[in-house]
Each structure stands twice: as C-alpha cells, then as structure tokens.
Amino acid sequence: MKEWRFWVAEQRGTLLALGIFIVMFIIYTSNHPAGLTANVVQTASNKGVLLAFVAMAQTLVVLTAGIDLSVGMIFILTNCLASWLVVGTGIETALGVTAVLASGALCGAINGAIVIFGRLQPIVTTIATGAVYFGVALLLRPFPGGSVNEDLADALTGRLFGVVPASLVTLLAVVLIVWVPFSRSVLGRAAYASGSSEVAAYMSGMPIRRAKFAAYTLAGTLAAIGGLFLTFFTYTGEAAYASGNAYTLFSIAAVVLGGVSLYGGRGSAIGAIFGALAFRTIGDLLFVFDFDPLWQPLFQGVVLLFAVSLGAFGLFRVRNKLEWFQ
Amino acid sequence: MNEAAPLLRMEGISKRYGGVRALERADLAVAPGRIHAILGENGAGKSTLIKVMAGVVAPDEGRMTLDGKEVSFASPAAANEAGIVCVFQELSLIPDLSVADNIVISDPPKRFGMIDRTAQRRIAMEALARAGAADIHPQALVKDLPLSRMQMVEIAKALARKPRILILDEATSALTAADVSKIFAVLKRLRSEGMALLYISHRMNEIEELADECTVFRNGSNVATYAAGSKSDSEVVEMMIGREYSHAFPAKPDRKTSDETPVLEGRNLSWTNRLDDISLSVRAGEVVGLGGLDGQGQRELLLAFFGVLRGLTGEVLVNGKPVSIASPAAARQDEIGMALIPEDRKTEGLMLPMTVRENLSFAALDRLSKGGVIDRATEQSLIDDMVKLLAIKTAGLDIPVGALSGGNQQKVVIAKWLMRQPRIILLNDPTRGIDVGTKQEMYQLLRKLADAGAAILFYSTDYDELIGCCDRVLVLYDGTIKRELVGAEITERALIASALNIQGEEAAMAEGASA
C-alpha cells in the first residue's frame, strides 16, 4: 500500500464528515436568500461552534469507550456561572473566565473520578452527575438573567478584519491548544488505547487511569468553553433543561457523524467538529427552504439518518460476513 | 555458563484463586545468556508464574529476587521498568492503533512533550527489522493484520523495550514456519548477547531446538529441571501428565477407496483473491486434513462452506445435491447438518461471561425448545451426555464459561455443536494453545465421530496432528490445493515440501536445516 492510503484509512471518518459538511453548507448557502456573505457565515459559525465545543468534549470521553451524558448540563451550568462571573473590569472578567473554565474542569474531573475509581458505568454516572450539575445551575439562575462583559462578548462573536468570524478563530485556537497536543501526547494515546482494548493497554503498562481522568477533565473544560460562548451570544444565563438535554444528544449525533466510533479508540475531535457543523447546517436547511418550523425535528432526523448511513456504505463491500461484527 | 549467577530467582511462590490453587511453592531461577523452557499442561501454573513475574498478579506468598535484591511488581509497567518484558499468548496489542504506535507504546519518543512521530517510525522499523518482520508497514493498523503478523508485531514490540529478561508465552502459536525460523535466529542472537529468555511452548520440537534447560510444571509446582536434550520426549510428556506418549493418536481404520457419494463436496470454489478454484470432497467416516502454511486460504475455505463469505463462486454439494448455504444459520439446518469449530474460541466460539449451560445450548436451542420455550429436561439430559462424552471438567454448569481452563473451554465449543449431531464437522485449528492431555482426548473424539459417520474437515497448523489424525491431507498454497496426500504419503517431509511449494530434495534440506 502507498503511504497516503494509510493516511486516508486513518482519517476516513474525518474526511467523510468534512465532505458531508461541505455538501450541506453548499446546499445551505446556495439557497440562502442572501447567498454567501460574511454575515451568513458569521451567524452560521456562531451557532455551529456551540455544538462543536460540546461535541469535542463528547469525543474525548467516547474515545475512551465511555459516554458523557452530562456535557449538555455542564454547558448549561457554566452558562449560568458565566452570567454571574464574567463581568466587570478586564481583570475581573479574566478571573471570571478562569473560574468558569475551572468549574467545567471540576465537573469533568468528578465524572472521571467516579468512573475510574468508583468503577461505575460512564452512562449511569453521567446521568446522575448531569442532574446534579443542572440542579446547581437552577439554584444559580432560577430565572433567566444576569449579564456578561459585552466588549468581550462582541469581540468573540464578531468578525476579524470584517470577514473571518471570531468564534471560528477561537475554535481553531482551542483545537491547536487543546486537541492537537492531547492527541499527540502519551496520555492521548493511552486514551485511544484504553478505548480500543483496555486489557491490552493495561498489559502494555500504559497510564490508563491518568489518561481517562485527563479525557473526562478536558471534556468538562471544553463544555465550559461552549458555556462561555453561549453566554457571549445571549448576554444572559438560563438554566434551560431542554436545551441541556438537546446539546447532550446532539453532541452524540455529531460525534457519530464525525466518524468517531462509539466503541472507542477510533476517530478525532476534528471529525466531531465537522460533524457538529454539518448537523447544525442540516437543522438550518429548513429555514432556507422556507418550510414550516414544525417540520424541523422530523426533517432533521431524516437527514441525519441518511448522513450517518453514508458511513455504513463500506459494509456493502464486505465479502466476509464476520467483518460486520468487528 | 551453567554457573552463571541467576538474574531472577523465584522462591516458594504460591497463588490461589478462590479455592483453586494455581501455584504451590513454585521455584524458578533464570540465568542470563540462557534460554529456559517451561513445560507443563494447561492449568499446570505456567501462565500464573509468568503473570507473577510480569507484575500482572501479585503472589500470596514467596519471594522474588532480581540481581540478588528482593523485588515485587505492582503492575506490568513496574516489571517493564525492571527489564522484564513478556510476549503474552493473548495478544496485548491495541487494535485501533498503528503498528508503529503499538511498538513504542510504553515509552514513545518525545519532542516538546509530544510524541515524535518521525522518531517513532524509525524505532518501529528498526524493531520490525530486528524481529525479521520488515515486510510489515509501520503505519498499518494492527486490526487489519492477519494473526501471524500480529504476533510478529508483538515480538517486535517486546524487543523495542530492550529487556533483560524476555518471556515468550506461546509466542509462536500462530506463526508460519518461515517466521518461526526467523524468530529462532533472533532469540539465539539475543541469548548470545546475554539476555535471559523464558520460553513457553506446547511444541516439543521448538523446545528441543531452542532451550538450554527445561523446567516441568505440574499442578502448580515445578517437578523437575533438567538440561535440554537429557530426557526423551516420552519421558518429558510423562513428567507433565503421567501418561504414555505412544498412545497419542488413535489408530486409523483401513480405508478402501470407494465411489460412495461424498457427504461434502466443493467444486471450483473461488472467492476474491484468497480462494482459487478449489475442488475437494469429504466422505462419511473420513477425516480430511487441510495443511500448508498459515494464511493460505484454509480459514476462508472453511468459512466458505459455512456460508459466511459473500460472492463465493463454484458449487457446494451435500450428499451429492447442490445446495446454497447463505449463512451459518442455514448451514446448521438438519438437511445440511454442518458445524464449524472456530479458530478463536474466545471471540467466535463462546460467550465468556455466560454460563457453561447457556453456552452449550446456544447452537441447539431450536431443537431444545417447543413454541419458543426451552424444555429444561431435554436440555439437561443432552448437556449431561455432552459433559460426560467430552469429560468437561467444570465446577458446575452454572459458572461462567470464562472460568474454565483453555482446554475445557475448547471442549465446550465442540460439545455445543455436537448437541446438534452434525454430519459435517469443520474444524479450524482446534488444538491451538491446548494442553497435551486435552489434545489427545480431541484426537480420540475426532476418530470416534468419524467412525460414527461424520465427515470431518480439519485444519491444523501442527504437522504431527495432520499426520496422526487424517486419512487424507490437502495442502493449500496461495488459495489453491497444491497437493493431496493419502495414507502413508502423509509425512512431515511431504507436508513441509508441499506447504512451501517446493520439490522433495529441497524440502529435505529445509527440514534438515530447521531441525
């Protein structure tokens, strides 16, 4: 096999997600009344990055063969926190941002500690902790309200040089600062390894526990970045239960769309980001076609099913049926 | 050399799992520059001993000294740190990572805190070359490799850690003859470089060729240590099991060539590039062997009959009638009556966490039930018959099958298919990693089933088995049948010659060189 084929084989999921996103986005912009303008791109990216951050968070946990059903709630909790803390002078705002990120990391760390040391199933653990995090959010913001440092919010949701959406630049920065080092570190590799075959990883003397703990903690932090951005867009904090649940479920859809295997050990956060952007675009397609919004969930579900099936086309080529089960 | 101070010494090591004692006051001394073979039946305590050494399990009592200093390892990582590296029988590779990722996994080269992929690749290629497996691409995903290549990667991975003590636990069980000779050359070189090697294998000829000294384990204790070559094969086997070696294979009945319709026949079977125009037939009462190097299409041929492969061309006939078998569910129906004993009992043969009873019933549930409800009485009586027939040693029918020893697990896999009384039995290397005692029982069973009228197609990587068990052997090479050996023609020399697809004299030389 040629060198590039190995690379393609490795990046297949990510490339497929990129493809789906590009196709969806072309359909979207070409039917948008305004066409491809800086404004359209800015709005799309501002909506997209929220789910992209949460999907990145989900990816980290899914890679270890776990699942995090609390990401949406961490997202909501940090939104409520930010609406209290990210205010005031520059220094106060900076401290607030740090505190919000640290709270997200703490939530993730709690998940990780329970899963690793309590040896509980991730799915049950995170349902429970998710409810707790939402409970805290509700205490912080029984009613929607609060405020945020609007200078910072406008800067991060606006455009750079009049064209490039700042939110997209932030997403790129987070990928470069968080994901790339993690995926290339020993811990990152151990996270992949424990998701792929935990026994083999243990037998090879890999730091499984530290890797999982890092994955859950980083997931909490990424969800908190998402929560910050939600605050920057809305200028308020709201303990919205439905929204938290939706983000959790959409993050799983985005991760699958992005080629990350729910069995663990395979995929990348970059794929999940494209998955998230594609998923968001699917949701918005309806508006450009001017359908009744009532149709949105149904339409979104059908397109999602179709998109996810694309990844399964390879199965038609399988000649040895035993490979279906691998 | 004999006087060399031991590098690692284990004294009075005991380990119990629940009520079962796996090790009882076992002693072992490992010296540098020596290859030390460990022999014993499955369940004799070899695996536990190695796990203690490699830091996988902690012993209940006993002490271990390395360089004269007492040590204990809390984890495999700690044992690696001390220079003890184990190539496990159960592969310890991460399937979704690349070959290079796997080779450097415990200590990857780093730059600025991140893994240096260029250096990683260089190290991996060096290690592969050192293990004689330079044909494996370092960027290939491990899960895409055949079993024999995975084992080579596993060995390369161990070598990349530069161990002082290297433990090989059945490390060659899936390797081709060519790979084995490469590995042996590597091991001998490591010995001359002063490494201590522990070698566990069920293959006597391998031990004969490699070992400087041997230790025999039985019932969790070391019963004898002797210089290699000072005991005959039958003496060694007797030490292991206390049974006569000469009765290993049951007598073959005299077979008259007859024109009776074969029970199973394949005509011009082809599939992708793995099977190429294969025709063969198996008659009732016949044990037909599949020989050749590993990965020449034997596994695919069995899967083809069992309805697992799509796009198979050619014809399959059962009792002279053309049939089309679309799936394993169809293959096991009474009109075909086919059973396949898979290669990997842990993934394809058993549901490990489920009970012995449940596992035994799986293939025959349709026969044991009325209107979708399982008839407990019928089930029980059939299961009792099977447990008795195969002498399955289990603490009870309701314990997880994963708790049984390897040999008994394999018996369960076979028994579960015998519950259907199949007329065609396909076996894919059923004795791999199984102790001598159980192997002998299997040989007896195969012959008994054949005598009762079953048609048996039997793939084995062990030449002795093909010679001892089969009425005919078909040797595969690159997806085609290269040669058919009948009766007295089945000799080690003929098998090796046709497996390597070379002529007689060259084969004799190859055999002489490897012996």
Interface residues (C-beta under 8 A of the other chain):
Chain A: M1 E3 F6 W7 A9 E10 P181 R184 S185 V186 R189 Y192 A193 G195 S196 S197 V199 A200 A201 Y202 M203 S204 G205 M206 P207 S261 G265 R266 V318 R319 N320 K321 L322 Q326
Chain B: V56 S75 P76 A77 A78 A79 N80 F88 E90 L91 S92 L93 I94 P95 D96 L97 S98 D101 I105 S106 P108 K110 G113 M114 I115 R117 H137 Q139 A140 L141 K143 K157 W271 T272 E300 L303 V308 L309 R310 G311 S327 E348
